[in-house]
Amino acid sequence: MVPMFIDRQRRKILKRKQKEARSIRRQFDRRLIQAAAFSVGGDFRSLEVALQQSATFPVLVEIKGQLFPENVALENVQPFRLVRDLMALGMETAVLVATDRDFLGGDPSWINLVKLHSELPVVQLDFIVDPVQAYQSKAIGADAVVLQADLLPEDQRKEVLESLLTMGLEVLVQAASPAQLSGWPLEPLTGLVVGLEEVSPAALDPWLHYAEQQSSQFPPVMLVRAFPRSAEQLQLLMREPVSGLILDDRLWKSEDFREVYREVVTWARRLSQR
């Protein structure tokens, strides 16, 4: 997902998601939703542990039906088939799955569909702005969620974070720059998703400096969302305290995304053996 929103997009998403949350609250008592979420949520698989135990540098993919913010629909998206194909090409750590229908072309049912047919932790991609969405995340089987640093208002962060953590979910926050994390509590987070337009020392340096400044409060996981165009660029990430790579939308814009993924995974395997 694109980590930075222009004001109009941000307002549109907030309006839509707040409307969804109000609809849920009208239909169900909040305490009942919370209790139900615990009872129906599936087995928990830790993203943090999977990243730590990966034998090679993890290369993750976002499964979705639409590119945001371009609103370009991806053709014939079948989440389980995509995950199966990517696993055959070497995906073995985790997968990110969209549940937002309007902006990402996903569906809440996709998470359990993927979990039923794989052992991978599943990270939910959505725009979470209300605690009741945290209960939904648990109920549909998410293991972790990605929050957008520039979407969630500062006065709502604490309650949303507490709800997600109460549900036992791992929480990552995605940002385009360290400045977007101003006011965010880092200590309770599992990790950060760092959006890079390019893979270069200049792009990474602000994040490495930020991590050094935060010291012990910096989350254990830092995932880079980018598109390395060579083994040398991937190696640059692997030399730094980066937990893994999420291939950004340039993967889906490529002529053959399967071949691109195969190539990047091959780089990761070869470089991990050195």
Rosetta blueprint (number, residue, H / E / L):
1 M L
2 V L
3 P L
4 M L
5 F L
6 I L
7 D H
8 R H
9 Q H
10 R H
11 R H
12 K H
13 I H
14 L H
15 K H
16 R H
17 K H
18 Q H
19 K H
20 E H
21 A H
22 R H
23 S H
24 I H
25 R H
26 R H
27 Q H
28 F L
29 D L
30 R H
31 R H
32 L H
33 I H
34 Q H
35 A H
36 A H
37 A H
38 F H
39 S H
40 V H
41 G L
42 G L
43 D L
44 F L
45 R L
46 S L
47 L H
48 E H
49 V H
50 A H
51 L H
52 Q H
53 Q H
54 S L
55 A L
56 T L
57 F L
58 P L
59 V E
60 L E
61 V E
62 E E
63 I E
64 K L
65 G L
66 Q E
67 L E
68 F L
69 P L
70 E L
71 N L
72 V E
73 A E
74 L L
75 E L
76 N L
77 V L
78 Q L
79 P H
80 F H
81 R H
82 L H
83 V H
84 R H
85 D H
86 L H
87 M H
88 A H
89 L L
90 G L
91 M L
92 E L
93 T L
94 A L
95 V E
96 L E
97 V E
98 A E
99 T L
100 D L
101 R L
102 D L
103 F L
104 L L
105 G L
106 G L
107 D L
108 P L
109 S H
110 W H
111 I H
112 N H
113 L H
114 V H
115 K H
116 L H
117 H L
118 S L
119 E L
120 L L
121 P L
122 V E
123 V E
124 Q E
125 L E
126 D L
127 F L
128 I L
129 V L
130 D L
131 P H
132 V H
133 Q H
134 A H
135 Y H
136 Q H
137 S H
138 K H
139 A H
140 I L
141 G L
142 A L
143 D L
144 A E
145 V E
146 V E
147 L E
148 Q E
149 A L
150 D L
151 L L
152 L L
153 P L
154 E H
155 D H
156 Q H
157 R H
158 K H
159 E H
160 V H
161 L H
162 E H
163 S H
164 L H
165 L H
166 T H
167 M L
168 G L
169 L L
170 E E
171 V E
172 L E
173 V E
174 Q E
175 A E
176 A L
177 S L
178 P H
179 A H
180 Q H
181 L H
182 S L
183 G L
184 W L
185 P L
186 L L
187 E L
188 P L
189 L L
190 T L
191 G E
192 L E
193 V E
194 V E
195 G E
196 L L
197 E L
198 E L
199 V L
200 S L
201 P H
202 A H
203 A H
204 L H
205 D H
206 P H
207 W H
208 L H
209 H H
210 Y H
211 A H
212 E H
213 Q H
214 Q H
215 S H
216 S H
217 Q H
218 F L
219 P L
220 P L
221 V E
222 M E
223 L E
224 V E
225 R E
226 A E
227 F L
228 P L
229 R L
230 S L
231 A H
232 E H
233 Q H
234 L H
235 Q H
236 L H
237 L H
238 M H
239 R L
240 E L
241 P L
242 V L
243 S L
244 G E
245 L E
246 I E
247 L E
248 D L
249 D L
250 R H
251 L H
252 W H
253 K H
254 S L
255 E L
256 D L
257 F H
258 R H
259 E H
260 V H
261 Y H
262 R H
263 E H
264 V H
265 V H
266 T H
267 W H
268 A H
269 R H
270 R H
271 L H
272 S H
273 Q L
274 R L
